[in-house]
Amino acid sequence: MDLTYTEEEEDFRARLRAWLARTLPELPPRPDPLDWPGRRAYDMGWQRRLYDAGYAGLHWPADAGGQGATPTQHLIFLEETEKAGAPYVGANFVGLLHAGPTIASEGTPEQRARWLPPVLRGDEVWCQGFSEPDAGSDLASLRTRAWRDGDHYVVSGSKIWTSHAEVADWCELLVRTTPVSEAVPKHRGISWLAMPMDAPGITVRPLRTLAGSTEFAEMFLDEVRVPVANRVGAENDGWRVTMVTLSYERGTAFVGEVVACRRVLGELAREARKNGRWDDAVLRRRLGRLSAEFGALWRLTQWNVSESQRSGGVPGVGGSVFKLRYSHARQELYEAAGEVLGAGSLDLDHEWTLDRLSSLSYTIAAGTSQIQQNIVAERILGLPKGR
Ligand SMILES: Cc1cc2nc3c(=O)[nH]c(=O)nc-3n(C[C@H](O)[C@H](O)[C@H](O)COP(=O)(O)OP(=O)(O)OC[C@H]3O[C@@H](n4cnc5c(N)ncnc54)[C@H](O)[C@@H]3O)c2cc1C
């Protein structure tokens, strides 16, 4: 594995740095983190700037509207944008980081032409309708039903924990197109649909998080009509398409956040020096260990990227190792932030306090740690299945 950057890659880095230095001072002020419509507008405005400058969908294939850059250039992009303090994907998370790549990989040419350019231009936001009240870790047990009526599916059921549902235009939706029976095991009767969020019959009820945000919602679907042409992959082959989505979600979607965590770690050390907490040897050791952990996570990312670059395909099962370690390291980082801040960590207006609260969800979102451990045990270490 070669982890050095080529001359061409370093050139790319220099051009990007110059563009960021010119562009970031022109950005409007960031909206309140709890103002979702404001955040949508801000995040999509940033996406539009990236698009106009030729940095949107860097690692997407050129025939999907992307720049056809190498995955390594994409890592450089993540490193440099984060170091410069540029906005993160935010409301465009699902569209850009897993629904879009799934359509790029599994969609027809018409589907790619319809859905990918608006994601890259920052015109349309996606959400993810996978989880249901009784189907989270055991996703294949989902019950939202879709039956055919001419050239439409009619969809009824409910979804939960749908991030960004309030501000989304499209939903990557999993539905049951064939009931479970002896002949059809539960993961064989599922289809992957692109559902327009303005279709009649959809009710979105926001859920408030510990941090006060309504970033996710319950969704109730009452005979929602979705064109059959919006199905990505074959009917009843949605489980295979879902594995593609999840491998992007776990393998690459959180990668940019590792750079952000490394930046926050540096800020914690600076703050601790300023407020006297640096004298605490236990805290210093903790920050040192976290620094090693995030350094290792960045190396792991480079390894995963270089692996998928070599195989020319979708990120592999190594994404589960990344997701597992990253979500725990993020929680430890913000616990350390609490120690650095001391009593100030109770101040809900402090960015680190809100991030600490939201970090608690990372070991659940995108698949819980226990499930990632099962995947690592069974699919990487080859241990026998637990059940
Ligand atoms: C911030 C956040 C955002 C989210 N956004 C979305 C979204 O946009 N769209 C979406 O569809 N979903 C979303 N989710 C839902 C998330 O994917 C599920 O919460 C997650 O998959 C866990 O499912 P569950 O909540 O049903 O828990 P359960 O599956 O009920 O699990 C409960 C506990 O049992 C453990 N467990 C279950 N089965 C096993 C097993 N076989 N072996 C060992 N332990 C097991 C779990 O690990 C967990 O600790 C989000 C969740 C969070 C926290």
The ligand as an SDF file (V2000), in Angstrom:
LIG
                    3D

 53 58  0  0  0  0  0  0  0  0999 V2000
  -28.9280   10.0110   14.8530 C   0  0  0  0  0  0  0  0  0  0  0  0
  -29.6090    8.8920   14.1300 C   0  0  0  0  0  0  0  0  0  0  0  0
  -29.9790    9.0810   12.8280 C   0  0  0  0  0  0  0  0  0  0  0  0
  -30.6370    8.0640   12.1430 C   0  0  0  0  0  0  0  0  0  0  0  0
  -31.0270    8.3150   10.8550 N   0  0  0  0  0  0  0  0  0  0  0  0
  -31.7160    7.3660   10.1870 C   0  0  0  0  0  0  0  0  0  0  0  0
  -32.2130    7.6300    8.8800 C   0  0  0  0  0  0  0  0  0  0  0  0
  -32.0310    8.7180    8.3350 O   0  0  0  0  0  0  0  0  0  0  0  0
  -32.9210    6.6780    8.2690 N   0  0  0  0  0  0  0  0  0  0  0  0
  -33.1330    5.4650    8.8170 C   0  0  0  0  0  0  0  0  0  0  0  0
  -33.7460    4.6340    8.1710 O   0  0  0  0  0  0  0  0  0  0  0  0
  -32.7030    5.1730   10.0700 N   0  0  0  0  0  0  0  0  0  0  0  0
  -31.9940    6.0990   10.7610 C   0  0  0  0  0  0  0  0  0  0  0  0
  -31.5480    5.8360   12.0420 N   0  0  0  0  0  0  0  0  0  0  0  0
  -31.9270    4.5590   12.6730 C   0  0  0  0  0  0  0  0  0  0  0  0
  -30.7510    3.6030   12.9110 C   0  0  0  0  0  0  0  0  0  0  0  0
  -30.2920    3.0620   11.7010 O   0  0  0  0  0  0  0  0  0  0  0  0
  -31.2930    2.5090   13.8650 C   0  0  0  0  0  0  0  0  0  0  0  0
  -31.6020    3.1520   15.0930 O   0  0  0  0  0  0  0  0  0  0  0  0
  -30.2690    1.4160   14.1100 C   0  0  0  0  0  0  0  0  0  0  0  0
  -30.0820    0.6430   12.9530 O   0  0  0  0  0  0  0  0  0  0  0  0
  -30.6630    0.5020   15.2950 C   0  0  0  0  0  0  0  0  0  0  0  0
  -31.9380   -0.0040   15.1450 O   0  0  0  0  0  0  0  0  0  0  0  0
  -33.0250    0.0860   16.3290 P   0  0  0  0  0  0  0  0  0  0  0  0
  -33.0230    1.5190   16.8040 O   0  0  0  0  0  0  0  0  0  0  0  0
  -34.2930   -0.4880   15.8140 O   0  0  0  0  0  0  0  0  0  0  0  0
  -32.4440   -0.7810   17.5140 O   0  0  0  0  0  0  0  0  0  0  0  0
  -32.6370   -2.3620   17.7420 P   0  0  0  0  0  0  0  0  0  0  0  0
  -32.3910   -3.0590   16.4570 O   0  0  0  0  0  0  0  0  0  0  0  0
  -33.9360   -2.5600   18.4390 O   0  0  0  0  0  0  0  0  0  0  0  0
  -31.4460   -2.6710   18.7020 O   0  0  0  0  0  0  0  0  0  0  0  0
  -31.4920   -2.4390   20.1120 C   0  0  0  0  0  0  0  0  0  0  0  0
  -30.1980   -2.9740   20.7060 C   0  0  0  0  0  0  0  0  0  0  0  0
  -30.0740   -4.3990   20.4910 O   0  0  0  0  0  0  0  0  0  0  0  0
  -28.8550   -4.6920   19.8260 C   0  0  0  0  0  0  0  0  0  0  0  0
  -29.0080   -5.7960   18.8740 N   0  0  0  0  0  0  0  0  0  0  0  0
  -30.0430   -5.9730   18.0110 C   0  0  0  0  0  0  0  0  0  0  0  0
  -29.8210   -7.0950   17.2650 N   0  0  0  0  0  0  0  0  0  0  0  0
  -28.6270   -7.6060   17.6760 C   0  0  0  0  0  0  0  0  0  0  0  0
  -27.8460   -8.7360   17.2930 C   0  0  0  0  0  0  0  0  0  0  0  0
  -28.2300   -9.5710   16.3230 N   0  0  0  0  0  0  0  0  0  0  0  0
  -26.6690   -8.9720   17.9350 N   0  0  0  0  0  0  0  0  0  0  0  0
  -26.2420   -8.1220   18.9270 C   0  0  0  0  0  0  0  0  0  0  0  0
  -26.9490   -7.0500   19.3390 N   0  0  0  0  0  0  0  0  0  0  0  0
  -28.1060   -6.7820   18.7180 C   0  0  0  0  0  0  0  0  0  0  0  0
  -28.5100   -3.4040   19.0680 C   0  0  0  0  0  0  0  0  0  0  0  0
  -27.1540   -3.3390   18.7430 O   0  0  0  0  0  0  0  0  0  0  0  0
  -28.9550   -2.3410   20.0530 C   0  0  0  0  0  0  0  0  0  0  0  0
  -27.9760   -2.1140   21.0160 O   0  0  0  0  0  0  0  0  0  0  0  0
  -30.8990    6.8180   12.7590 C   0  0  0  0  0  0  0  0  0  0  0  0
  -30.5270    6.6220   14.0950 C   0  0  0  0  0  0  0  0  0  0  0  0
  -29.8910    7.6450   14.7880 C   0  0  0  0  0  0  0  0  0  0  0  0
  -29.5190    7.4090   16.2120 C   0  0  0  0  0  0  0  0  0  0  0  0
  1  2  1  0
  2  3  1  0
  2 52  2  0
  3  4  2  0
  4  5  1  0
  4 50  1  0
  5  6  2  0
  6  7  1  0
  6 13  1  0
  7  8  2  0
  7  9  1  0
  9 10  1  0
 10 11  2  0
 10 12  1  0
 12 13  2  0
 13 14  1  0
 14 15  1  0
 14 50  1  0
 15 16  1  0
 16 17  1  0
 16 18  1  0
 18 19  1  0
 18 20  1  0
 20 21  1  0
 20 22  1  0
 22 23  1  0
 23 24  1  0
 24 25  2  0
 24 26  1  0
 24 27  1  0
 27 28  1  0
 28 29  2  0
 28 30  1  0
 28 31  1  0
 31 32  1  0
 32 33  1  0
 33 34  1  0
 33 48  1  0
 34 35  1  0
 35 36  1  0
 35 46  1  0
 36 37  1  0
 36 45  1  0
 37 38  2  0
 38 39  1  0
 39 40  1  0
 39 45  2  0
 40 41  1  0
 40 42  2  0
 42 43  1  0
 43 44  2  0
 44 45  1  0
 46 47  1  0
 46 48  1  0
 48 49  1  0
 50 51  2  0
 51 52  1  0
 52 53  1  0
M  END
$$$$
